[in-house]
């Protein structure tokens, strides 16, 4: 009798685990569809994004040029000074104004900062194609966030980073993520999604962490698959 009960318990556990995995995959599939569908997302090779950033009372224009999976250049103008961060083929460099502790000249980016910035080479996040990327996703549950129903997913990347992602239960678009930022817990809130050539991008992002407080990014324009001059990713030489 004990053997039969054990067998039944094991079968029930297997069924429960299978259903749970299907539920996660169903949510992720609807998330991909909400963004524009896998074919559209995989068809994106370059992105040029113009944003404005509000931080500590300042309004800072920002332009990001991305070759998906390969190169990223982010350039901002702070009080007339140019601030540049570049990732290119797993290497990085940056220009920091003197007011931010730099020299105003190109310098190598520290390895830990390169690793942190590399996540931006994937513009649609770790949920899209998560199995192929070696990520793991579990469903924590259905919760309330700002009085709205959300699915709380816990994503563990292949290198062990844990990110809590909250998807709107109606739109299946990401409302918020929580992750470790520069050694401290931080969060990003996404809202005001807009459609660009059949692909959705958040029009507003609020980034909160203990070091900088709240930074608000407003997306003004997104250009998909424009030709990018890859010389912009090369570190200038004197």
TASUL-V831773 format. One record per run of one state. SS is the DSSP state (H for helix, E for strand, - for the rest). FROM is the first residue (numbers start at 1). TO is the last residue. If there is no record, write none. Layout:
SS&FROM&TO + SS&FROM&TO
This chain:
-&1&1 + H&2&35 + -&36&37 + H&38&42 + -&43&45 + E&46&55 + -&56&57 + E&58&67 + -&68&70 + E&71&78 + -&79&80 + E&81&88 + -&89&90 + E&91&95 + -&96&97 + H&98&100 + -&101&105 + E&106&108 + -&109&110 + H&111&121 + -&122&135 + E&136&145 + -&146&147 + E&148&156 + -&157&161 + E&162&168 + -&169&173 + E&174&181 + -&182&183 + E&184&196 + -&197&198 + E&199&209 + -&210&212 + E&213&224 + -&225&229 + H&230&233 + -&234&238
